[in-house]
Amino acid sequence: MVKHGRTSATIELPLRLAMRSEGGNWNTYIAQSDTMEDATLVGSINLAFVQRDDRKEMYITFMRAALADVIEGLTGERPTTDTRDAPEHERTRE
């Protein structure tokens, strides 16, 4: 959930960044908070580049910042985010 803060209220936008291992890539989507239906692919990186935890965190940080930049450009305010595990039915099966 992305929260857009204003001085008088907080608006919760029903969207999230969803990251999925698909084929040889880790794909990043903007999706509704409760479904992947109509999700939009916004980034992708070869899995070989994010095997190390520090590199994975760098990619996650980059994608969050990119989404925040877009929201800030549209609203004039930088959103805050929280981190949640993917819903059980969307988790990658190893």
N, CA, C and O atoms as a MOPAC input file, in Angstrom:
PM7 MOZYME 1SCF
protein

 N      0.85100 1    -1.16600 1     0.00000 1
 C      0.00000 1     0.00000 1     0.00000 1
 C      0.89600 1     1.22900 1     0.00000 1
 O      1.84500 1     1.30700 1     0.78000 1
 N      0.60700 1     2.16300 1    -0.84800 1
 C      1.34700 1     3.41800 1    -0.90300 1
 C      0.49900 1     4.48000 1    -0.24200 1
 O     -0.67200 1     4.64700 1    -0.58200 1
 N      1.08300 1     5.20000 1     0.70200 1
 C      0.35300 1     6.25300 1     1.40000 1
 C      0.83800 1     7.59900 1     0.91000 1
 O      2.03700 1     7.87400 1     0.87500 1
 N     -0.09300 1     8.41600 1     0.54100 1
 C      0.20100 1     9.77700 1     0.08500 1
 C     -0.18400 1    10.71000 1     1.21600 1
 O     -1.36800 1    10.86500 1     1.51200 1
 N      0.79800 1    11.33500 1     1.85400 1
 C      0.52400 1    12.18400 1     3.01200 1
 C      0.21000 1    13.60700 1     2.62100 1
 O      0.85600 1    14.17700 1     1.74100 1
 N     -0.75100 1    14.16500 1     3.25400 1
 C     -1.08600 1    15.58200 1     3.11600 1
 C     -1.15900 1    16.16200 1     4.51600 1
 O     -1.24400 1    15.42000 1     5.49400 1
 N     -1.12700 1    17.45800 1     4.61800 1
 C     -1.14500 1    18.06900 1     5.94200 1
 C     -2.43100 1    17.76700 1     6.69300 1
 O     -2.40500 1    17.66200 1     7.91900 1
 N     -3.54800 1    17.62400 1     6.00500 1
 C     -4.81200 1    17.41700 1     6.68800 1
 C     -5.29600 1    15.97100 1     6.67300 1
 O     -6.19800 1    15.62000 1     7.43300 1
 N     -4.71800 1    15.12900 1     5.82900 1
 C     -5.20300 1    13.75500 1     5.72800 1
 C     -4.16400 1    12.86900 1     5.06200 1
 O     -3.23900 1    13.35200 1     4.40800 1
 N     -4.32800 1    11.59300 1     5.23600 1
 C     -3.50500 1    10.61600 1     4.53100 1
 C     -4.41300 1     9.85200 1     3.58700 1
 O     -5.46700 1     9.36200 1     3.99200 1
 N     -4.00800 1     9.75000 1     2.33800 1
 C     -4.76900 1     9.02000 1     1.33200 1
 C     -4.02300 1     7.72000 1     1.05400 1
 O     -2.82900 1     7.74400 1     0.75600 1
 N     -4.70500 1     6.60100 1     1.14800 1
 C     -4.08500 1     5.32300 1     0.81200 1
 C     -4.43800 1     4.96200 1    -0.61700 1
 O     -5.61000 1     4.82800 1    -0.96900 1
 N     -3.41100 1     4.80800 1    -1.43000 1
 C     -3.61200 1     4.42200 1    -2.81500 1
 C     -3.59000 1     2.89800 1    -2.89100 1
 O     -2.66700 1     2.27300 1    -2.36700 1
 N     -4.57200 1     2.29600 1    -3.52200 1
 C     -4.65600 1     0.83300 1    -3.54800 1
 C     -3.72900 1     0.21700 1    -4.59700 1
 O     -4.17600 1    -0.45900 1    -5.52300 1
 N     -2.42700 1     0.46800 1    -4.42900 1
 C     -1.47300 1    -0.11800 1    -5.36300 1
 C     -0.21500 1    -0.53900 1    -4.62900 1
 O      0.02000 1    -0.15100 1    -3.48400 1
 N      0.58100 1    -1.33500 1    -5.30700 1
 C      1.80900 1    -1.86400 1    -4.71600 1
 C      2.79200 1    -2.19100 1    -5.81000 1
 O      2.43400 1    -2.30800 1    -6.98200 1
 N      4.03900 1    -2.33700 1    -5.40600 1
 C      5.04500 1    -2.91100 1    -6.28200 1
 C      5.05600 1    -4.39900 1    -5.97600 1
 O      5.21000 1    -4.80500 1    -4.82300 1
 N      4.89600 1    -5.19200 1    -6.99300 1
 C      4.92500 1    -6.64400 1    -6.84000 1
 C      6.11200 1    -7.16800 1    -7.63700 1
 O      6.25700 1    -6.86300 1    -8.82000 1
 N      6.95500 1    -7.95300 1    -6.98600 1
 C      8.14500 1    -8.49500 1    -7.64300 1
 C      8.01400 1   -10.00200 1    -7.73500 1
 O      7.72200 1   -10.68600 1    -6.75400 1
 N      8.24100 1   -10.50800 1    -8.95700 1
 C      8.05100 1   -11.93300 1    -9.21600 1
 C      9.21900 1   -12.50000 1   -10.00000 1
 O      9.72600 1   -11.88100 1   -10.93500 1
 N      9.62400 1   -13.67000 1    -9.60300 1
 C     10.63000 1   -14.41100 1   -10.35700 1
 C      9.90600 1   -15.12400 1   -11.48400 1
 O      9.06400 1   -15.99100 1   -11.24900 1
 N     10.24600 1   -14.74800 1   -12.71900 1
 C      9.58700 1   -15.32000 1   -13.89900 1
 C     10.65500 1   -15.63100 1   -14.93500 1
 O     11.34800 1   -14.73700 1   -15.42100 1
 N     10.77800 1   -16.90300 1   -15.26200 1
 C     11.83100 1   -17.29300 1   -16.19300 1
 C     13.17100 1   -16.97200 1   -15.57400 1
 O     13.42100 1   -17.35000 1   -14.42900 1
 N     14.03100 1   -16.29300 1   -16.28600 1
 C     15.34000 1   -15.91500 1   -15.77800 1
 C     15.39300 1   -14.50700 1   -15.23000 1
 O     16.47400 1   -13.98300 1   -14.96400 1
 N     14.22000 1   -13.87900 1   -15.05500 1
 C     14.17400 1   -12.48300 1   -14.61600 1
 C     13.38400 1   -12.30700 1   -13.33500 1
 O     12.53100 1   -13.12300 1   -12.98700 1
 N     13.69000 1   -11.22700 1   -12.64700 1
 C     12.89200 1   -10.77900 1   -11.51200 1
 C     12.14000 1    -9.56600 1   -12.02300 1
 O     12.72600 1    -8.50300 1   -12.22500 1
 N     10.84600 1    -9.72400 1   -12.23400 1
 C     10.01000 1    -8.69500 1   -12.83900 1
 C      9.27500 1    -7.89800 1   -11.77100 1
 O      8.82800 1    -8.44400 1   -10.76300 1
 N      9.15900 1    -6.60400 1   -12.01100 1
 C      8.49600 1    -5.70500 1   -11.07900 1
 C      7.26100 1    -5.11700 1   -11.75800 1
 O      7.32300 1    -4.60600 1   -12.87600 1
 N      6.15500 1    -5.20300 1   -11.05600 1
 C      4.87600 1    -4.72500 1   -11.55900 1
 C      4.29300 1    -3.69900 1   -10.60500 1
 O      4.53900 1    -3.75400 1    -9.40000 1
 N      3.52200 1    -2.76400 1   -11.13900 1
 C      2.62100 1    -1.96700 1   -10.31900 1
 C      1.29000 1    -2.69000 1   -10.42200 1
 O      0.76600 1    -2.91900 1   -11.51200 1
 N      0.75100 1    -3.04500 1    -9.25200 1
 C     -0.47700 1    -3.82900 1    -9.20900 1
 C     -1.41600 1    -3.26500 1    -8.15700 1
 O     -1.00400 1    -2.52500 1    -7.26400 1
 N     -2.66700 1    -3.62500 1    -8.27700 1
 C     -3.62100 1    -3.29400 1    -7.23200 1
 C     -3.20500 1    -4.03400 1    -5.96800 1
 O     -2.51700 1    -5.05300 1    -6.03900 1
 N     -3.61800 1    -3.52900 1    -4.82100 1
 C     -3.15100 1    -4.10100 1    -3.55500 1
 C     -3.62100 1    -5.52400 1    -3.32000 1
 O     -3.00400 1    -6.24300 1    -2.53400 1
 N     -4.68900 1    -5.95500 1    -3.97300 1
 C     -5.23500 1    -7.27800 1    -3.68600 1
 C     -5.25900 1    -8.23700 1    -4.87800 1
 O     -5.77700 1    -9.34700 1    -4.76100 1
 N     -4.70800 1    -7.82500 1    -6.01600 1
 C     -4.73600 1    -8.69800 1    -7.18900 1
 C     -3.62000 1    -8.31300 1    -8.16800 1
 O     -3.13400 1    -7.18200 1    -8.16500 1
 N     -3.23500 1    -9.26200 1    -8.98700 1
 C     -2.27700 1    -8.98000 1   -10.06300 1
 C     -2.99500 1    -8.70700 1   -11.38600 1
 O     -2.34800 1    -8.43500 1   -12.39700 1
 N     -4.31500 1    -8.78000 1   -11.38200 1
 C     -5.07600 1    -8.52400 1   -12.59600 1
 C     -4.80400 1    -7.10500 1   -13.07700 1
 O     -4.85400 1    -6.15900 1   -12.29100 1
 N     -4.52100 1    -6.95900 1   -14.34800 1
 C     -4.22200 1    -5.67000 1   -14.97900 1
 C     -2.94600 1    -5.01000 1   -14.45600 1
 O     -2.77200 1    -3.79900 1   -14.60000 1
 N     -2.04800 1    -5.80100 1   -13.84900 1
 C     -0.76600 1    -5.26100 1   -13.38400 1
 C      0.05700 1    -4.78800 1   -14.58200 1
 O     -0.06300 1    -5.32500 1   -15.68400 1
 N      0.88800 1    -3.78000 1   -14.35100 1
 C      1.72600 1    -3.21500 1   -15.40600 1
 C      3.19200 1    -3.47900 1   -15.09500 1
 O      3.68100 1    -3.11500 1   -14.02500 1
 N      3.89000 1    -4.10700 1   -16.02700 1
 C      5.31900 1    -4.35400 1   -15.87900 1
 C      6.05800 1    -3.02600 1   -15.95400 1
 O      5.91400 1    -2.28400 1   -16.92600 1
 N      6.85700 1    -2.72300 1   -14.91700 1
 C      7.59000 1    -1.45500 1   -14.88700 1
 C      9.09400 1    -1.64400 1   -14.80100 1
 O      9.84600 1    -0.67800 1   -14.93600 1
 N      9.54300 1    -2.86800 1   -14.57900 1
 C     10.97300 1    -3.11200 1   -14.49600 1
 C     11.27800 1    -4.59100 1   -14.51200 1
 O     10.42700 1    -5.41800 1   -14.18600 1
 N     12.50000 1    -4.91800 1   -14.89300 1
 C     12.92400 1    -6.30300 1   -14.94700 1
 C     14.44100 1    -6.34700 1   -14.85300 1
 O     15.14000 1    -5.50000 1   -15.40800 1
 N     14.93700 1    -7.35400 1   -14.13900 1
 C     16.37600 1    -7.53700 1   -14.02600 1
 C     16.67500 1    -9.02500 1   -14.07800 1
 O     15.91800 1    -9.83800 1   -13.54600 1
 N     17.77300 1    -9.37600 1   -14.71800 1
 C     18.17900 1   -10.77200 1   -14.78600 1
 C     18.46500 1   -11.27100 1   -13.38000 1
 O     19.12600 1   -10.58900 1   -12.59600 1
 N     17.97000 1   -12.45600 1   -13.06000 1
 C     18.14800 1   -13.01300 1   -11.72100 1
 C     19.61600 1   -13.12100 1   -11.30700 1
 O     19.92800 1   -13.04200 1   -10.11900 1
 N     20.50900 1   -13.29900 1   -12.26200 1
 C     21.92900 1   -13.41300 1   -11.93400 1
 C     22.46100 1   -12.15600 1   -11.24500 1
 O     23.41800 1   -12.22600 1   -10.47400 1
 N     21.83700 1   -11.00200 1   -11.52500 1
 C     22.31300 1    -9.74200 1   -10.94700 1
 C     21.79500 1    -9.48400 1    -9.53500 1
 O     22.29700 1    -8.59000 1    -8.85300 1
 N     20.81000 1   -10.24200 1    -9.08600 1
 C     20.23100 1   -10.00700 1    -7.75600 1
 C     20.32500 1   -11.24200 1    -6.85500 1
 O     19.49500 1   -11.43000 1    -5.96500 1
 N     21.31800 1   -12.06600 1    -7.08600 1
 C     21.52500 1   -13.23300 1    -6.22900 1
 C     22.05600 1   -12.83900 1    -4.85300 1
 O     21.70900 1   -13.46000 1    -3.84800 1
 N     22.88400 1   -11.82100 1    -4.81100 1
 C     23.40000 1   -11.32000 1    -3.52600 1
 C     22.35500 1   -10.43200 1    -2.87600 1
 O     21.69700 1    -9.63800 1    -3.55000 1
 N     22.20400 1   -10.56700 1    -1.55700 1
 C     21.19100 1    -9.79600 1    -0.83400 1
 C     21.37300 1    -8.28800 1    -0.98900 1
 O     20.38800 1    -7.56000 1    -1.10500 1
 N     22.61800 1    -7.80800 1    -0.99300 1
 C     22.83100 1    -6.36400 1    -1.11800 1
 C     22.39300 1    -5.85400 1    -2.48500 1
 O     21.86900 1    -4.74500 1    -2.59000 1
 N     22.59900 1    -6.64200 1    -3.52400 1
 C     22.16200 1    -6.23400 1    -4.86700 1
 C     20.63900 1    -6.28100 1    -4.98900 1
 O     20.02800 1    -5.42700 1    -5.63000 1
 N     20.04700 1    -7.28400 1    -4.36900 1
 C     18.59000 1    -7.39200 1    -4.37100 1
 C     17.98000 1    -6.16800 1    -3.68600 1
 O     17.02400 1    -5.58500 1    -4.19700 1
 N     18.52500 1    -5.77800 1    -2.54100 1
 C     18.03400 1    -4.60700 1    -1.81800 1
 C     18.21800 1    -3.32500 1    -2.63200 1
 O     17.37200 1    -2.43200 1    -2.58900 1
 N     19.33300 1    -3.23800 1    -3.37600 1
 C     19.56500 1    -2.06200 1    -4.22500 1
 C     18.46900 1    -1.95100 1    -5.29400 1
 O     17.96200 1    -0.86100 1    -5.56300 1
 N     18.11400 1    -3.08200 1    -5.89300 1
 C     17.07400 1    -3.08100 1    -6.92900 1
 C     15.71700 1    -2.70000 1    -6.32600 1
 O     14.98600 1    -1.89300 1    -6.90100 1
 N     15.38400 1    -3.27700 1    -5.17900 1
 C     14.11900 1    -2.95800 1    -4.51300 1
 C     14.06300 1    -1.46600 1    -4.18600 1
 O     13.05200 1    -0.81100 1    -4.44000 1
 N     15.13900 1    -0.93300 1    -3.62700 1
 C     15.21000 1     0.48600 1    -3.27400 1
 C     15.03700 1     1.35600 1    -4.51200 1
 O     14.31500 1     2.35300 1    -4.47500 1
 N     15.69300 1     0.98500 1    -5.60500 1
 C     15.57800 1     1.72900 1    -6.85400 1
 C     14.13500 1     1.74400 1    -7.35400 1
 O     13.62500 1     2.80100 1    -7.72600 1
 N     13.47100 1     0.59300 1    -7.36800 1
 C     12.10800 1     0.52100 1    -7.88500 1
 C     11.14300 1     1.31000 1    -6.99800 1
 O     10.23700 1     1.96800 1    -7.51000 1
 N     11.32400 1     1.25300 1    -5.67900 1
 C     10.48000 1     2.04200 1    -4.77900 1
 C     10.67500 1     3.53600 1    -5.02400 1
 O      9.70600 1     4.29500 1    -5.06100 1
 N     11.92100 1     3.95100 1    -5.19000 1
 C     12.21400 1     5.36200 1    -5.43300 1
 C     11.61900 1     5.82000 1    -6.76000 1
 O     11.09100 1     6.92800 1    -6.85200 1
 N     11.69800 1     4.98800 1    -7.77700 1
 C     11.14600 1     5.33600 1    -9.08400 1
 C      9.63100 1     5.53200 1    -8.99500 1
 O      9.09600 1     6.49000 1    -9.55400 1
 N      8.94100 1     4.63100 1    -8.29700 1
 C      7.49300 1     4.78000 1    -8.13200 1
 C      7.17500 1     6.04100 1    -7.32600 1
 O      6.25000 1     6.78000 1    -7.66400 1
 N      7.93500 1     6.28200 1    -6.27000 1
 C      7.72200 1     7.48200 1    -5.45800 1
 C      7.92600 1     8.74900 1    -6.29200 1
 O      7.19600 1     9.72700 1    -6.12600 1
 N      8.91500 1     8.73100 1    -7.18600 1
 C      9.15400 1     9.88200 1    -8.07100 1
 C      7.93900 1    10.16000 1    -8.94900 1
 O      7.53500 1    11.31000 1    -9.11600 1
 N      7.36100 1     9.10100 1    -9.50600 1
 C      6.19100 1     9.26900 1   -10.37900 1
 C      5.01300 1     9.82600 1    -9.58600 1
 O      4.35000 1    10.76200 1   -10.03200 1
 N      4.75500 1     9.25700 1    -8.41600 1
 C      3.63800 1     9.73500 1    -7.58800 1
 C      3.86100 1    11.18100 1    -7.15000 1
 O      2.93300 1    11.99000 1    -7.15800 1
 N      5.09700 1    11.49800 1    -6.76700 1
 C      5.40600 1    12.87000 1    -6.37600 1
 C      5.20600 1    13.83600 1    -7.54500 1
 O      4.71400 1    14.94900 1    -7.36400 1
 N      5.59000 1    13.40100 1    -8.73500 1
 C      5.39300 1    14.23900 1    -9.91100 1
 C      3.92800 1    14.50300 1   -10.21100 1
 O      3.57700 1    15.57100 1   -10.71300 1
 N      3.07300 1    13.54100 1    -9.90600 1
 C      1.64100 1    13.68800 1   -10.15800 1
 C      0.91800 1    14.46000 1    -9.06300 1
 O     -0.03100 1    15.19500 1    -9.33600 1
 N      1.37300 1    14.29000 1    -7.81400 1
 C      0.63900 1    14.86200 1    -6.68000 1
 C      1.33100 1    16.04200 1    -6.00900 1
 O      0.69500 1    16.82100 1    -5.29900 1
 N      2.63600 1    16.17100 1    -6.23800 1
 C      3.38800 1    17.22900 1    -5.58400 1
 C      3.92700 1    16.83300 1    -4.21600 1
 O      4.63200 1    17.61800 1    -3.58300 1
 N      3.60700 1    15.63500 1    -3.75200 1
 C      4.09200 1    15.16900 1    -2.45700 1
 C      4.66200 1    13.76400 1    -2.58000 1
 O      4.15900 1    12.93900 1    -3.34300 1
 N      5.72200 1    13.50500 1    -1.81600 1
 C      6.38400 1    12.20400 1    -1.85200 1
 C      5.63400 1    11.22900 1    -0.95100 1
 O      5.36800 1    11.54100 1     0.20900 1
 N      5.29300 1    10.06100 1    -1.46900 1
 C      4.56800 1     9.07800 1    -0.66300 1
 C      5.49600 1     8.31000 1     0.27200 1
 O      6.71200 1     8.28100 1     0.08300 1
 N      4.90600 1     7.70200 1     1.26400 1
 C      5.62300 1     6.75600 1     2.11400 1
 C      5.08500 1     5.36900 1     1.78600 1
 O      3.95900 1     5.22100 1     1.31000 1
 N      5.89300 1     4.37400 1     2.04200 1
 C      5.46500 1     3.00900 1     1.73200 1
 C      5.70300 1     2.10800 1     2.92300 1
 O      6.48200 1     2.42300 1     3.82200 1
 N      5.02100 1     0.99000 1     2.91100 1
 C      5.30400 1    -0.05100 1     3.87500 1
 C      5.58900 1    -1.33700 1     3.10600 1
 O      5.28500 1    -1.44700 1     1.91800 1
 N      6.16600 1    -2.29000 1     3.79100 1
 C      6.54000 1    -3.54900 1     3.15100 1
 C      5.67900 1    -4.65900 1     3.72000 1
 O      5.51600 1    -4.78200 1     4.93400 1
 N      5.13400 1    -5.46200 1     2.82500 1
 C      4.31500 1    -6.60900 1     3.22300 1
 C      4.70700 1    -7.80100 1     2.35800 1
 O      5.13000 1    -7.64400 1     1.21300 1
 N      4.56200 1    -8.97100 1     2.91600 1
 C      4.77500 1   -10.17700 1     2.12700 1
 C      3.66400 1   -10.28800 1     1.09700 1
 O      2.55300 1    -9.79800 1     1.29800 1
 N      3.98900 1   -10.94200 1    -0.00600 1
 C      2.98000 1   -11.17900 1    -1.03400 1
 C      1.88700 1   -12.07900 1    -0.46500 1
 O      2.15200 1   -12.91100 1     0.40300 1
 N      0.66200 1   -11.91300 1    -0.95400 1
 C     -0.39200 1   -12.84000 1    -0.53700 1
 C      0.03300 1   -14.28200 1    -0.85300 1
 O      0.71800 1   -14.52600 1    -1.84600 1
 N     -0.36300 1   -15.20400 1    -0.02800 1
 C      0.05200 1   -16.60700 1    -0.17700 1
 C     -0.18900 1   -17.13000 1    -1.60100 1
 O      0.65700 1   -17.84300 1    -2.13900 1
 N     -1.31500 1   -16.79300 1    -2.20900 1
 C     -1.62400 1   -17.31800 1    -3.53600 1
 C     -0.74400 1   -16.72700 1    -4.64700 1
 O     -0.78800 1   -17.20400 1    -5.78100 1
 N      0.05800 1   -15.69100 1    -4.33300 1
 C      0.93000 1   -15.07000 1    -5.33000 1
 C      2.40300 1   -15.39600 1    -5.12900 1
 O      3.23300 1   -14.97600 1    -5.93500 1
 N      2.74700 1   -16.12200 1    -4.09300 1
 C      4.15300 1   -16.39200 1    -3.78800 1
 C      4.74800 1   -17.37800 1    -4.77000 1
 O      4.09400 1   -18.31500 1    -5.22700 1
 N      6.03300 1   -17.13000 1    -5.08600 1
 C      6.76600 1   -18.00700 1    -5.99400 1
 C      6.96900 1   -19.35600 1    -5.33900 1
 O      7.36700 1   -19.43600 1    -4.17600 1
 N      6.70300 1   -20.39200 1    -6.06500 1
 C      6.92800 1   -21.74700 1    -5.57700 1
 C      8.28300 1   -22.22000 1    -6.05400 1
 O      8.57900 1   -22.17100 1    -7.24800 1
 N      9.10300 1   -22.67700 1    -5.13200 1
 C     10.44300 1   -23.17000 1    -5.48600 1
 C     10.40700 1   -24.64600 1    -5.77300 1
 O     11.43800 1   -25.23900 1    -6.08800 1

